[in-house]
């Protein structure tokens, strides 16, 4: 908005950005260069902070999963599992730990991001027109019910898939 309105179309600069206009000295080309450099700096900082956040979340997830792996391994060493199918146990542990890692690192961030986005959107919509917002949100309960229905179906199919993977892993382990 500022690049188009203030530097290219000669509209007055907003009061909040008056300091940028004073730095440019009312020269539109310098103003455009400052605004473009600011945009580049903002995107650079956004990328940097996203990288730092992801790095630390992945590191924390790896540490947590490593601790869980050590605890599970220690428990397996000291207890009698009583299974004739160690391949099944390996597949289940591996997939469960991978699922926990995804839950700790990616899904938690995504959930928080979606909650904030949904909340901010609802607040902005409510501020603009509360009746239209209520009308728009009437589709949420049916969508939620449909989501629950299909989630149950997916969970059932996932259980079947894991059972098949366990059978295959046991067969491979026994063959080896």
C-alpha positions in Angstrom: 0.0 0.0 0.0 2.7 2.5 1.0 4.8 1.6 -2.0 2.0 2.1 -4.5 0.1 5.0 -2.8 2.9 7.1 -1.4 5.8 6.6 -3.7 4.2 5.9 -7.0 0.9 7.7 -6.9 1.9 10.7 -4.8 -0.7 10.2 -2.0 0.2 11.6 1.4 2.3 9.3 3.7 0.5 8.0 6.8 1.4 9.8 10.0 2.9 6.6 11.5 5.4 6.4 8.7 6.2 10.1 8.5 9.8 9.4 9.7 10.4 7.5 6.4 9.3 10.4 4.4 11.5 12.8 6.3 14.5 10.5 5.8 13.9 10.4 2.0 13.6 14.2 1.9 10.4 14.1 -0.2 12.4 12.4 -3.1 10.0 9.6 -4.4 12.8 7.5 -5.8 14.7 7.4 -2.5 11.4 6.7 -0.7 10.8 3.8 -3.0 14.3 2.4 -2.4 13.9 2.7 1.4 10.5 0.9 1.3 11.9 -1.9 -0.9 14.9 -2.3 1.3 12.5 -2.4 4.3 10.4 -5.1 2.6 13.6 -7.2 1.9 14.7 -6.8 5.5 11.3 -7.9 6.8 11.3 -11.0 4.6 14.9 -11.8 5.6 14.1 -11.5 9.3 10.9 -13.6 8.9 12.9 -16.3 7.2 15.7 -16.1 9.8 13.2 -16.4 12.7 11.3 -19.2 11.0 14.5 -21.1 10.6 15.5 -20.5 14.2 12.1 -21.6 15.5 12.1 -24.7 13.4 15.7 -25.6 14.4 15.0 -25.3 18.1 11.7 -27.2 17.8 13.3 -30.0 15.9 16.2 -30.1 18.4 13.8 -30.2 21.3 11.8 -33.0 19.6 14.9 -35.0 18.9 16.0 -34.7 22.5 12.5 -35.7 23.8 12.3 -38.7 21.4 15.8 -39.8 22.3 14.9 -39.8 26.0 11.8 -41.8 25.2 13.8 -44.3 23.1 16.2 -44.7 26.0 13.5 -45.3 28.5 11.7 -47.8 26.3 14.9 -49.6 25.5 15.7 -49.8 29.2 12.2 -51.1 30.0 12.5 -53.7 27.3 15.9 -54.9 28.7 14.5 -55.4 32.2 11.1 -56.8 31.5 9.6 -59.9 29.9 7.6 -58.9 26.9 6.5 -62.4 26.1 6.0 -61.9 22.4 6.8 -64.4 19.8 6.9 -61.7 17.2 9.8 -59.3 17.8 9.4 -57.8 14.3 5.9 -56.6 15.3 7.4 -54.9 18.4 10.1 -53.2 16.4 7.6 -51.8 13.8 5.2 -50.6 16.4 7.9 -48.9 18.5 9.4 -47.3 15.4 6.1 -46.0 14.0 4.9 -44.9 17.4 8.1 -42.9 18.1 8.0 -41.3 14.7 4.3 -40.3 15.3 5.3 -38.8 18.7 8.1 -36.8 17.1 5.7 -35.4 14.6 3.2 -34.6 17.3 5.8 -32.8 19.4 7.5 -30.9 16.6 5.2 -30.2 13.8 1.6 -30.8 14.7 1.7 -28.7 17.9 3.0 -25.7 16.0 0.4 -26.2 13.3 -2.4 -26.4 15.8 -1.3 -23.2 17.6 -0.9 -21.5 14.3 -4.4 -22.5 13.1 -6.0 -21.5 16.4 -4.5 -18.0 16.3 -5.4 -17.6 12.6 -9.0 -18.8 13.1 -9.4 -16.6 16.2 -7.9 -13.5 14.5 -10.1 -14.1 11.4 -13.2 -14.5 13.6 -12.4 -11.3 15.5 -11.8 -9.3 12.4 -15.0 -10.6 10.8 -17.0 -10.0 13.9 -15.7 -6.4 14.0 -16.7 -5.8 10.4 -20.1 -7.4 10.5 -21.3 -9.6 13.4 -24.4 -10.9 11.6 -22.4 -12.1 8.6 -19.9 -13.6 10.9 -22.5 -15.6 12.7 -24.0 -16.7 9.4 -20.5 -17.8 8.1 -19.9 -19.8 11.3 -23.1 -21.8 11.0 -21.2 -24.2 8.7 -18.7 -25.0 11.4 -20.8 -27.6 13.4 -21.7 -29.7 10.3 -18.1 -29.6 9.1 -16.9 -30.7 12.6 -19.3 -33.6 12.6 -18.2 -34.7 9.1 -14.6 -34.4 10.3 -15.3 -36.6 13.3 -16.9 -39.3 11.1 -14.1 -39.4 8.6 -11.4 -39.3 11.4 -13.0 -42.4 12.9 -12.8 -44.2 9.5 -9.2 -43.1 9.0 -8.3 -44.4 12.5 -9.9 -47.7 11.7 -8.0 -48.1 8.5 -4.7 -47.0 10.2 -5.1 -49.8 12.7 -5.6 -52.3 10.0 -2.6 -51.0 8.1 -0.4 -51.2 11.2 -1.6 -54.8 11.9 -0.6 -55.7 8.3 2.8 -54.0 8.7 3.4 -55.9 11.9 2.6 -59.2 10.2 5.0 -58.4 7.4 7.8 -57.3 9.9 7.3 -60.5 11.9 7.5 -62.6 8.8 10.6 -60.8 7.7 12.2 -61.1 11.1 11.4 -64.8 11.3 12.7 -65.4 7.8 16.0 -63.6 8.5 
